[in-house]
Amino acid sequence: MAAPKKGRRSSGSQGRPGRALAVILIAIVALTGGMFVSGHTTPRLGIDLAGGTSFTLEAKNQPGKPNAINTDNMNTAVGIIERRVNGLGVSEAEVQTQGEKHIIVNIPKGTNAKQARQQVGTTAQLYFRPVATTTSGQKTPDPSSTPSPSASASGKGDDKGGKPSGTPSASSSASSSSSASPSTQGRALSEGLKADKKPSGTPSPSNTPKPDPSKSPPGSASQQELAKQFANLDCTKPAARAAAADKAANAKPSDPVLACSEKGDSKFVLGPSEVEGTDVDDASAVFESQNGAGWIVQLDFNSKGSKKFAKTTGELTTKQSPQNRFAIVLDGEVVSDPEVTQGAITGGRATISGGFTQQSSEDLANVLSYGALPLSFDIADETTVSAALGGEQLDAGLVAGAIGLALVVIYLVVYYRGLALVAMASLGVSAILTYTIMVLLGPGIGFALNLPAVCGAIVAIGITADSFIVYFERIRDEIREGRSLRPAVERGWPRARRTILVSDFVSFLAAAVLYIVTVGKVQGFAFTLGLTTLLDVAVVFLFTKPLMTILARRPFFGNGHSWSGLDPKRLGVAPPLRRRRPAAPGPADTKEA
């Protein structure tokens, strides 16, 4: 009985290469389908390609605060600037730190560059203003055409669930969900403003305040005008919210203002400011476990601010809701409107509590800290890129990529002949995967294709082609040793695989380090290089190797056609010859034997 033959089992890719090809095909179909379903069929372009304005802000210490430039303050400043840029109605803007004392702000085309310059270069304005009246953020119906509901401003409100309590208490999101009729608003407005500036005027029979304009605070609108503007304000519309924030931010601290909450779900009439952000010495988020308050925000005022805050809270505690609230106003928007419930707050320390999460308490603490942040910013550099220039750069990058790809294809055709078809098909699969992933990453994580990223994609062409060349050369080495194509494909793969993995690991490591240690546009180059390196591994394993296994079974490649790129004669060896049986000895040979 013959002994069983020993040898290595064939790999799965050798026995079933169709499975690997099916996997890569499914991935292509899924990514392409996701691209069309999302409605994005082109990559999101960066500012250098799409056009826009780029600002470089340099942080400077204010007098008496020599060590204020630190990571926490810079990150807080980035958050404030992002709020301002979003207030302009800008999408796809980029705000990030660069180094220890610079912030880069990239704003795409379609934005008023002058307005953006004013917004990003101005120090944040933080005020504590008493609330005169508040209601939902929508436009108030006309009282002449809509019956006035019998409701008053309740001051309830926390869209994150916590009933205000404490001294003072606050909603974690600064929203106030009260409903009031225009007439009720007029009464509340009149009473609320009397507490601070005591303007004259009595409500008319229609309950609309009609003060004497001559006795109104200098430089401010009359109560009647303010009530009308308050009724017409619709904070649910981003444009109206941004306009209100801009107007409130530019108003004098002594003037009453209209303001919206951050989310636009509430609107306010706010009295003159008695306490400014510069009166805050420090603010921090603390978890209070003793009385079950949870996350709270602790405020510490300087000596001047402590006196003003005690006076203001003493006045507010004698009033009814919502006029016992004070609004924390940052750049014209209300970020919180806590309620004072227990007398004047003295001693220079206050606590804001009520339904906070860790994140919301830290956000409010950062906002309050920024009011006293001893930093100012100067615009160190401003660069404007037109859409035409960006288009020219993109076209130049695409032309460079096309030239590089053409040179690679010419080299492959001349040197590898038929194998060039395998390489080009693999490059095509890699290109499809790269393109669809870049398109989906735009709306997914905000990835923007800038000029360095295009350069990274061009460099990736050479890296990807190098992996194919390594495998092809291993196959050709096996043929030079006298093996036929099918064994050469399988024996050359383990050696080529190790080389490809080591090479791609080094490339990916370099891209990862470059991405971590750099900022700005250079990160686009590193990200693209790392992405294409990972895709190179996937394409070689799931497409190139299985495709070669299938082609090795075809006569054109298997028999070593002269145009296949695997012709043994061209590789310097003779083709394998079949053994012939030795001829039977003739008579002459027998005699000689």
ZATOR-481579 format. One line per 4 residues: their letters; for each residue x, z, y of C-alpha. Coordinates in Angstrom, 3 decimals. Layout:
ZATOR-481579
a> X:Z:Y  ... $
//
This chain:
ZATOR-481579
maap> 0.000:0.000:0.000  1.456:-1.048:3.305  2.292:1.684:5.753  0.308:1.693:8.998 $
kkgr> 2.003:0.118:11.941  3.358:2.456:14.543  3.362:1.788:18.249  1.892:2.794:21.586 $
rssg> -1.791:2.389:22.182  -2.804:-0.101:24.772  -3.779:1.375:28.111  -7.338:1.314:29.307 $
sqgr> -6.505:-1.182:32.020  -5.070:-3.494:29.404  -8.038:-3.212:27.069  -10.790:-3.098:29.702 $
pgra> -9.470:-4.425:33.010  -12.993:-5.458:33.978  -13.953:-1.811:34.527  -11.334:-1.295:37.217 $
lavi> -12.345:-4.538:38.921  -15.980:-3.421:38.823  -15.050:-0.158:40.558  -13.301:-1.920:43.417 $
liai> -16.179:-4.413:43.709  -18.750:-1.602:43.905  -16.668:0.110:46.608  -16.554:-3.103:48.659 $
valt> -20.301:-3.668:48.340  -21.092:-0.034:49.229  -18.845:0.018:52.302  -20.080:-3.351:53.519 $
ggmf> -23.702:-2.320:52.992  -23.118:0.956:54.806  -21.600:-0.950:57.701  -24.677:-3.145:58.147 $
vsgh> -27.115:-0.276:57.574  -25.402:1.786:60.296  -25.765:-1.109:62.725  -22.036:-1.179:63.506 $
ttpr> -20.284:-4.352:62.432  -17.230:-4.196:64.680  -14.694:-1.383:65.131  -15.009:0.885:68.114 $
lgid> -12.289:-0.128:70.572  -10.055:2.257:72.463  -9.618:2.298:76.196  -6.549:0.048:76.112 $
lagg> -8.562:-2.701:74.419  -12.075:-2.205:75.781  -10.975:-1.295:79.305  -11.547:1.879:81.324 $
tsft> -9.676:4.587:83.181  -7.117:7.094:81.956  -6.213:10.278:83.857  -3.301:12.599:83.219 $
leak> -3.987:16.090:84.580  -1.146:18.530:85.175  -1.968:22.244:85.066  -0.552:24.515:87.750 $
nqpg> -0.539:28.297:88.050  -2.357:29.846:90.956  -0.502:32.346:93.160  0.021:35.696:91.489 $
kpna> -0.642:34.322:87.967  2.708:32.934:86.775  1.945:32.855:83.017  -1.561:31.416:82.970 $
intd> -0.641:28.119:81.325  -1.217:28.880:77.662  -3.026:27.386:74.687  -6.285:29.320:75.153 $
nmnt> -6.626:28.473:78.834  -5.786:24.825:78.246  -8.330:24.518:75.424  -10.971:26.163:77.597 $
avgi> -10.181:23.707:80.368  -10.567:20.812:77.932  -14.049:22.055:77.028  -15.060:22.273:80.689 $
ierr> -13.756:18.788:81.470  -15.605:17.384:78.443  -18.825:18.878:79.832  -18.177:17.214:83.157 $
vngl> -17.446:13.829:81.636  -20.581:14.039:79.505  -22.509:14.937:82.638  -21.582:11.532:84.013 $
gvse> -23.431:9.933:81.107  -20.184:8.793:79.526  -19.974:8.186:75.794  -16.846:7.679:73.709 $
aevq> -14.669:9.531:76.221  -11.528:11.283:75.004  -10.271:14.590:76.417  -7.253:16.216:74.782 $
tqge> -4.174:18.223:75.603  -0.751:16.638:75.673  2.194:18.970:75.491  1.984:22.401:77.112 $
khii> 0.533:21.639:80.537  -1.067:18.189:80.514  -4.575:16.996:79.687  -5.327:13.339:79.003 $
vnip> -8.797:12.056:79.907  -9.714:8.551:78.741  -12.997:7.182:80.079  -14.210:3.757:78.885 $
kgtn> -15.436:0.981:81.110  -18.815:1.218:82.802  -18.024:4.563:84.467  -17.649:5.132:88.194 $
akqa> -13.888:5.745:88.359  -14.064:7.435:91.774  -16.754:9.858:90.638  -14.893:10.531:87.395 $
rqqv> -11.702:11.246:89.338  -13.499:13.831:91.465  -15.070:15.463:88.438  -11.973:15.828:86.253 $
gtta> -9.681:16.885:89.079  -11.818:19.685:90.524  -11.484:23.322:89.523  -14.590:24.641:87.744 $
qlyf> -17.190:26.421:89.896  -18.846:29.466:88.336  -21.552:31.458:90.115  -23.956:34.282:89.281 $
rpva> -27.268:33.447:90.963  -30.567:35.384:90.794  -33.444:33.506:89.175  -36.365:32.895:91.548 $
ttts> -38.515:31.016:89.039  -38.135:29.058:85.835  -40.215:26.925:83.554  -39.794:24.232:80.900 $
gqkt> -37.504:21.348:81.733  -40.166:18.668:81.966  -41.656:17.369:85.172  -44.451:19.659:86.357 $
pdps> -47.897:17.955:86.484  -49.461:17.337:89.877  -51.757:20.306:90.622  -54.287:18.007:92.306 $
stps> -54.884:16.097:89.073  -54.150:18.728:86.431  -55.921:22.099:86.132  -53.534:24.957:86.683 $
psas> -53.211:27.115:83.577  -53.366:30.846:84.142  -49.879:31.663:82.939  -46.863:33.229:84.514 $
asgk> -43.183:32.846:83.895  -42.553:35.045:80.917  -38.801:34.959:80.790  -38.845:34.943:77.018 $
gddk> -36.412:32.888:75.457  -33.836:32.334:72.987  -33.899:29.188:70.987  -31.571:30.836:68.518 $
ggkp> -33.856:33.689:67.796  -32.940:37.043:69.370  -35.181:38.939:71.684  -33.297:39.865:74.814 $
sgtp> -32.283:43.495:74.844  -29.473:45.593:76.194  -27.905:46.077:79.570  -28.161:43.338:80.555 $
sass> -29.596:41.164:77.771  -29.226:37.429:77.364  -30.310:34.532:75.240  -27.444:33.011:73.348 $
sass> -28.245:29.506:74.531  -29.317:30.225:78.090  -32.727:28.650:77.600  -35.912:30.122:79.041 $
sssa> -39.084:28.814:77.473  -41.722:29.897:79.956  -44.660:27.883:81.164  -46.175:28.162:84.602 $
spst> -48.505:26.257:86.833  -47.268:24.787:90.089  -49.181:27.421:92.029  -47.623:30.209:90.017 $
qgra> -44.241:28.636:90.529  -44.853:28.589:94.254  -45.621:32.289:94.360  -42.615:33.126:92.194 $
lseg> -40.392:30.916:94.300  -41.507:32.583:97.504  -41.076:36.086:96.145  -37.777:35.289:94.458 $
lkad> -36.154:33.875:97.560  -37.443:36.679:99.747  -35.327:39.100:97.778  -32.135:37.560:99.045 $
kkps> -32.652:35.581:102.218  -36.121:36.842:103.165  -37.384:33.519:104.504  -40.696:33.696:106.281 $
gtps> -43.880:31.982:105.185  -47.044:32.835:103.272  -48.720:30.923:100.476  -51.382:28.488:101.547 $
psnt> -54.860:28.525:100.010  -53.606:26.122:97.410  -50.900:28.703:96.622  -48.137:26.335:97.742 $
pkpd> -45.609:28.194:99.909  -45.392:26.924:103.487  -42.615:28.818:105.210  -41.512:28.335:108.758 $
psks> -38.665:25.796:108.441  -37.052:27.186:111.558  -36.565:30.525:109.813  -35.290:29.083:106.539 $
ppgs> -31.673:29.723:105.592  -29.369:27.409:107.527  -28.331:24.315:105.588  -30.943:24.821:102.835 $
asqq> -34.223:23.057:102.149  -37.436:24.779:103.129  -39.429:26.543:100.436  -42.065:23.824:100.519 $
elak> -39.527:21.083:99.972  -37.754:23.108:97.307  -41.030:23.718:95.456  -41.840:20.007:95.561 $
qfan> -38.388:19.067:94.274  -38.693:21.693:91.553  -42.040:20.278:90.399  -40.650:16.712:90.284 $
ldct> -37.413:17.625:88.493  -37.328:16.462:84.875  -34.373:18.093:83.157  -35.132:16.367:79.865 $
kpaa> -33.702:13.148:81.313  -29.870:13.084:81.269  -29.631:11.162:84.538  -31.856:13.647:86.391 $
raaa> -30.021:16.580:84.818  -26.649:15.172:85.885  -27.900:14.545:89.434  -29.246:18.096:89.699 $
adka> -25.975:19.528:88.382  -23.947:17.502:90.863  -26.131:18.584:93.766  -26.047:22.240:92.727 $
anak> -22.280:22.181:92.217  -21.744:20.810:95.728  -24.183:23.226:97.398  -22.981:26.204:99.398 $
psdp> -22.999:29.547:97.550  -25.366:30.872:100.239  -27.993:28.167:99.591  -30.768:28.322:96.978 $
vlac> -30.468:25.510:94.423  -32.323:23.770:91.611  -30.576:23.752:88.240  -31.164:22.737:84.635 $
sekg> -30.093:24.404:81.439  -27.396:22.740:79.359  -29.883:21.225:76.919  -32.402:20.327:79.594 $
dskf> -35.173:22.425:78.040  -35.486:24.688:81.110  -35.249:24.320:84.867  -34.642:26.973:87.488 $
vlgp> -34.872:27.755:91.167  -31.893:29.976:91.870  -31.228:32.152:94.872  -27.992:32.419:96.836 $
seve> -24.930:33.525:94.899  -23.810:37.120:95.318  -21.085:37.064:92.640  -18.617:34.265:91.957 $
gtdv> -16.631:33.378:88.874  -13.425:34.449:90.545  -14.831:38.001:90.604  -14.647:38.072:86.786 $
ddas> -11.430:39.607:85.562  -11.959:38.963:81.848  -14.636:38.100:79.275  -14.512:38.408:75.514 $
avfe> -16.734:37.990:72.460  -17.019:41.216:70.436  -18.932:42.090:67.269  -20.866:45.309:67.858 $
sqng> -21.729:46.968:64.538  -22.638:50.515:65.656  -26.044:49.829:67.197  -26.730:46.596:65.328 $
agwi> -26.357:44.389:68.392  -24.181:41.893:66.512  -22.127:39.509:68.595  -22.017:40.384:72.290 $
vqld> -20.099:39.240:75.353  -18.242:41.850:77.395  -17.593:41.208:81.073  -14.929:42.922:83.155 $
fnsk> -15.061:42.511:86.940  -12.344:43.118:89.469  -12.847:45.779:92.119  -14.516:43.412:94.561 $
gskk> -16.726:41.834:91.930  -17.699:45.225:90.499  -19.268:46.301:93.786  -21.112:43.007:94.284 $
fakt> -22.372:42.967:90.685  -23.640:46.555:90.930  -25.549:45.689:94.126  -27.060:42.530:92.605 $
tgel> -28.128:44.115:89.321  -29.598:47.075:91.201  -31.887:44.692:93.100  -32.813:42.663:90.010 $
ttkq> -33.790:45.627:87.843  -36.713:46.485:90.159  -38.340:43.072:89.666  -40.552:41.486:87.066 $
spqn> -39.523:38.707:84.714  -38.131:36.160:85.361  -36.893:37.514:88.688  -34.991:40.297:86.949 $
rfai> -32.646:37.655:85.529  -29.428:36.264:86.892  -28.241:32.779:85.940  -24.643:32.059:85.006 $
vldg> -24.112:28.636:86.578  -21.107:26.506:85.645  -20.633:23.251:87.534  -24.287:23.220:88.518 $
evvs> -25.733:23.887:85.032  -27.191:27.154:83.742  -25.270:28.230:80.658  -27.059:31.585:80.296 $
dpev> -29.767:33.568:82.112  -29.548:37.219:80.963  -32.159:39.789:81.912  -31.229:43.059:83.647 $
tqga> -33.188:45.899:82.039  -31.428:49.178:82.853  -30.663:49.795:86.484  -27.597:48.858:88.467 $
itgg> -24.537:48.123:86.367  -21.585:49.991:87.773  -18.042:50.599:86.621  -17.014:46.961:86.570 $
rati> -18.081:46.299:82.971  -21.248:44.622:81.644  -22.464:43.595:78.216  -24.548:40.518:77.436 $
sggf> -26.399:40.684:74.130  -29.290:39.042:72.335  -29.229:36.686:69.352  -25.645:35.490:69.700 $
tqqs> -23.687:33.871:66.899  -19.929:34.124:66.823  -19.564:30.580:68.124  -22.126:30.942:70.919 $
sedl> -20.660:34.265:72.078  -17.155:32.801:72.135  -18.402:29.752:74.049  -20.047:31.905:76.717 $
anvl> -16.973:34.140:76.938  -14.806:31.062:77.473  -17.101:29.837:80.223  -16.995:33.206:81.968 $
syga> -13.234:33.422:81.555  -12.815:29.979:83.080  -14.465:31.190:86.268  -11.442:33.437:86.735 $
lpls> -8.996:31.085:85.102  -5.848:31.065:87.253  -5.307:27.348:86.690  -5.747:24.323:88.851 $
fdia> -5.151:20.696:87.975  -3.561:17.825:89.818  -3.987:14.222:88.739  -0.414:13.301:87.851 $
dett> -1.215:9.753:86.765  -4.179:7.390:86.843  -4.254:4.113:84.953  -7.054:1.584:85.089 $
vsaa> -7.293:-1.005:82.331  -9.631:-3.927:82.892  -11.699:-5.305:80.042  -9.973:-8.661:80.524 $
lgge> -6.520:-7.113:80.123  -7.707:-5.181:77.090  -9.074:-8.382:75.569  -5.760:-10.134:76.167 $
qlda> -3.917:-7.299:74.434  -6.305:-7.447:71.490  -5.919:-11.210:71.239  -2.139:-10.850:71.368 $
glva> -2.256:-8.231:68.629  -4.454:-10.411:66.439  -2.176:-13.416:66.979  0.843:-11.305:66.022 $
gaig> -0.979:-10.111:62.918  -1.952:-13.658:61.980  1.643:-14.868:62.399  2.961:-11.999:60.293 $
lalv> 0.382:-12.670:57.582  1.144:-16.394:57.597  4.867:-15.739:57.165  4.189:-13.410:54.247 $
viyl> 1.910:-15.983:52.583  4.486:-18.784:53.037  7.190:-16.631:51.481  4.942:-15.716:48.543 $
vvyy> 3.956:-19.330:47.889  7.535:-20.606:48.027  9.015:-17.857:45.907  6.195:-16.784:43.594 $
rgla> 4.027:-19.914:43.454  0.965:-19.094:41.328  1.498:-15.356:41.678  0.960:-15.830:45.405 $
lvam> -2.765:-16.240:44.632  -2.799:-12.747:43.119  -0.991:-11.325:46.145  -3.305:-13.053:48.639 $
aslg> -6.406:-11.906:46.760  -5.052:-8.345:46.798  -4.317:-8.569:50.523  -7.853:-9.844:51.084 $
vsai> -9.366:-6.903:49.210  -7.172:-4.486:51.165  -8.213:-6.127:54.455  -11.931:-5.840:53.618 $
ltyt> -11.612:-2.178:52.705  -9.565:-1.401:55.820  -11.982:-3.206:58.149  -15.174:-1.651:56.770 $
imvl> -13.686:1.859:56.747  -12.495:1.506:60.347  -15.944:0.336:61.418  -17.654:3.275:59.690 $
lgpg> -15.144:5.802:61.037  -16.083:4.837:64.614  -19.564:6.431:64.630  -18.509:8.869:61.898 $
igfa> -15.551:10.701:63.443  -15.083:8.852:66.727  -12.134:6.746:65.561  -11.218:4.143:68.169 $
lnlp> -9.075:1.124:67.404  -6.383:0.965:70.062  -3.341:-1.257:70.387  -0.976:1.080:68.447 $
avcg> -3.555:1.183:65.644  -3.507:-2.611:65.530  0.293:-2.430:65.264  -0.095:0.010:62.380 $
aiva> -2.370:-2.455:60.592  0.200:-5.229:61.087  2.984:-3.052:59.676  0.717:-2.284:56.721 $
igit> 0.717:-5.965:55.731  4.390:-5.731:54.851  3.965:-2.382:53.053  1.097:-3.726:50.955 $
adsf> 2.896:-6.964:50.106  5.965:-4.958:49.104  3.962:-3.193:46.373  2.965:-6.537:44.841 $
ivyf> 6.530:-7.799:44.978  7.787:-4.692:43.128  5.311:-5.314:40.309  5.974:-9.054:40.135 $
erir> 9.716:-8.501:39.915  9.292:-6.004:37.083  7.253:-8.578:35.169  9.866:-11.276:35.778 $
deir> 12.633:-8.911:34.579  10.767:-8.392:31.328  10.453:-12.179:30.882  14.183:-12.595:31.529 $
egrs> 14.757:-10.246:28.592  12.926:-12.712:26.373  9.412:-11.270:26.241  6.237:-13.285:26.621 $
lrpa> 3.899:-12.655:29.570  1.312:-10.294:28.033  3.876:-7.719:26.831  5.824:-8.197:30.071 $
verg> 2.750:-7.304:32.165  2.220:-4.053:30.266  5.871:-3.028:29.891  6.679:-3.750:33.531 $
wpra> 3.726:-1.721:34.871  5.015:1.857:34.202  8.299:1.162:35.977  6.616:-0.610:38.884 $
rrti> 3.997:2.127:39.152  6.584:4.847:39.692  8.377:2.830:42.353  5.130:1.987:44.162 $
lvsd> 3.928:5.599:44.170  7.240:6.939:45.494  7.394:4.289:48.205  3.792:4.845:49.316 $
fvsf> 4.236:8.623:49.248  7.167:8.357:51.645  5.147:6.073:53.959  2.131:8.382:53.877 $
laaa> 4.278:11.456:54.508  5.862:9.788:57.519  2.418:8.814:58.847  1.072:12.349:58.341 $
vlyi> 4.002:13.965:60.154  3.734:11.462:62.991  0.005:12.146:63.310  0.516:15.914:63.461 $
vtvg> 3.391:16.063:65.933  2.130:13.407:68.364  -0.897:13.070:70.614  -2.796:10.265:72.261 $
kvqg> -2.440:6.674:71.263  0.486:7.200:68.898  -1.921:9.034:66.613  -3.841:5.778:66.230 $
faft> -0.740:4.115:64.799  -0.124:7.019:62.409  -3.755:7.188:61.292  -3.941:3.467:60.531 $
lglt> -0.610:3.533:58.700  -1.706:6.461:56.540  -5.100:4.895:55.798  -3.650:1.540:54.736 $
tlld> -1.040:3.285:52.594  -3.746:5.081:50.618  -5.701:1.845:50.269  -2.556:0.109:48.998 $
vavv> -2.413:2.512:46.057  -6.103:1.943:45.296  -5.794:-1.850:45.455  -2.683:-2.026:43.266 $
flft> -4.161:0.248:40.598  -7.737:-1.033:40.609  -7.270:-4.712:41.471  -3.750:-6.135:41.207 $
kplm> -2.842:-4.649:37.812  -6.196:-5.453:36.093  -6.143:-8.968:37.554  -2.664:-9.582:36.167 $
tila> -3.820:-8.342:32.747  -6.642:-10.904:32.764  -4.452:-13.773:34.035  -1.817:-13.080:31.370 $
rrpf> -4.386:-14.235:28.812  -4.825:-17.601:30.505  -2.664:-20.513:29.359  -1.532:-21.415:32.865 $
fgng> 0.272:-18.100:33.268  0.668:-17.112:29.621  2.532:-20.324:28.673  4.779:-20.102:31.709 $
hsws> 3.642:-23.164:33.673  6.218:-24.362:36.167  3.852:-23.550:39.059  2.816:-20.170:37.718 $
gldp> 5.829:-18.363:39.113  6.617:-17.107:35.608  8.347:-20.158:34.142  11.167:-18.861:31.868 $
krlg> 13.379:-21.858:32.717  13.159:-21.121:36.416  13.916:-17.480:35.673  17.157:-18.462:33.901 $
vapp> 16.156:-17.979:30.267  15.095:-20.333:27.502  11.465:-20.130:26.421  10.893:-18.318:23.123 $
lrrr> 11.212:-20.748:20.156  9.244:-20.573:16.966  11.244:-19.863:13.816  11.660:-22.728:11.382 $
rpaa> 11.949:-22.383:7.642  15.434:-23.276:6.343  15.584:-26.745:4.723  15.921:-26.952:0.940 $
pgpa> 19.530:-27.637:-0.185  20.200:-31.276:-1.008  22.321:-32.643:-3.900  25.440:-32.782:-1.822 $
dtke> 25.020:-29.220:-0.788  24.461:-28.126:-4.376  27.652:-29.780:-5.611  29.579:-28.268:-2.792 $
a> 28.155:-24.874:-3.599 $
//
